[in-house]
Amino acid sequence: MNLPNVITDLTNAQNHFDSLAYANCFSESAEVFDEGKTHHGKAEIQQWIEKANTEYKATMKPLEYSEADEILKAEVSGNFPGSPIVLAYHFKLKDGLIDSLKITG
């Protein structure tokens, strides 16, 4: 599967529970929509993923990527009910970074 570099970097950061590397995949003004909440900017995104990593210990296994739609489907495993599940990561990329990410089930 041919993923944009930043999405490969994001997956690697998630799988190593590296919240700083994860946040560095995003633009300064990026937004993440997950579990009904919006997280604005790199600092908030880093706080959100740090908390999620501590709580869920989730890892991602990419399954398929649509370049046209900028959607990654990934199997996510961790400490949460229903694990593993397949989630869709809806990206908006800008200048080699993630400008927006919406995670849906």
C-alpha positions as CSV (number, residue, x, y, z in Angstrom):
1,M,0.0,0.0,0.0
2,N,1.4,3.4,-1.0
3,L,0.7,5.9,1.8
4,P,1.7,9.5,1.9
5,N,4.8,9.9,4.1
6,V,3.0,11.8,6.8
7,I,0.4,9.1,7.2
8,T,3.2,6.5,7.5
9,D,4.8,8.7,10.1
10,L,1.5,9.0,12.0
11,T,1.0,5.3,12.0
12,N,4.5,4.6,13.2
13,A,4.1,7.3,16.0
14,Q,0.8,5.7,17.1
15,N,2.2,2.2,17.1
16,H,5.1,3.4,19.3
17,F,2.8,5.5,21.6
18,D,4.9,8.6,20.7
19,S,2.6,11.5,21.3
20,L,5.2,14.2,20.3
21,A,6.0,12.5,16.9
22,Y,2.2,12.0,16.4
23,A,1.5,15.7,17.0
24,N,4.4,16.7,14.7
25,C,2.5,15.1,11.8
26,F,0.0,18.0,12.0
27,S,0.0,21.6,10.9
28,E,0.0,24.3,13.6
29,S,-3.7,25.0,13.0
30,A,-4.8,21.4,12.5
31,E,-8.0,20.0,13.9
32,V,-8.8,16.4,15.0
33,F,-12.4,15.2,15.3
34,D,-12.7,12.0,17.5
35,E,-15.3,10.6,19.8
36,G,-17.5,13.7,19.5
37,K,-14.8,16.2,20.4
38,T,-12.7,18.6,18.4
39,H,-9.0,19.2,19.3
40,H,-7.4,22.3,17.9
41,G,-3.7,22.9,17.2
42,K,-0.6,20.7,17.8
43,A,-0.5,21.2,21.6
44,E,-4.1,20.1,22.1
45,I,-3.6,17.2,19.6
46,Q,-0.6,16.0,21.6
47,Q,-2.5,16.2,24.9
48,W,-5.4,14.3,23.3
49,I,-3.3,11.5,21.9
50,E,-1.2,11.2,25.1
51,K,-4.4,10.6,27.1
52,A,-5.7,8.2,24.5
53,N,-2.5,6.3,24.4
54,T,-2.5,5.9,28.2
55,E,-6.1,4.8,28.3
56,Y,-6.4,2.6,25.2
57,K,-2.9,1.6,24.1
58,A,-4.2,1.5,20.6
59,T,-2.2,0.3,17.6
60,M,-3.0,0.8,13.9
61,K,-2.7,-1.7,11.1
62,P,-3.4,0.1,7.7
63,L,-5.8,-2.0,5.5
64,E,-6.5,0.3,2.5
65,Y,-6.0,3.8,1.4
66,S,-8.0,5.9,-1.0
67,E,-5.7,8.7,-2.4
68,A,-8.6,10.4,-4.1
69,D,-10.7,10.6,-0.9
70,E,-7.7,10.8,1.5
71,I,-9.3,8.0,3.6
72,L,-7.3,5.4,5.4
73,K,-9.1,2.3,6.8
74,A,-7.1,0.7,9.6
75,E,-7.6,-2.1,12.1
76,V,-7.2,-0.6,15.5
77,S,-6.4,-2.9,18.5
78,G,-6.1,-1.9,22.1
79,N,-7.7,-1.8,25.6
80,F,-11.2,-0.9,24.6
81,P,-14.5,-2.8,24.2
82,G,-14.9,-4.4,20.8
83,S,-11.1,-4.4,20.0
84,P,-10.0,-4.9,17.3
85,I,-12.2,-2.6,15.2
86,V,-11.8,-1.0,11.7
87,L,-11.8,2.8,11.8
88,A,-11.8,5.3,8.9
89,Y,-9.3,8.1,9.1
90,H,-10.5,11.0,6.9
91,F,-7.5,13.2,6.2
92,K,-7.0,16.7,4.7
93,L,-3.4,17.1,3.8
94,K,-1.6,20.4,3.2
95,D,2.0,21.1,2.5
96,G,3.0,17.6,3.6
97,L,1.3,17.8,6.9
98,I,-2.2,16.8,8.2
99,D,-4.5,19.8,8.4
100,S,-7.6,17.9,9.4
101,L,-8.4,14.4,10.7
102,K,-11.8,13.0,11.4
103,I,-11.9,9.4,12.8
104,T,-15.1,7.4,12.3
105,G,-16.2,3.9,13.0
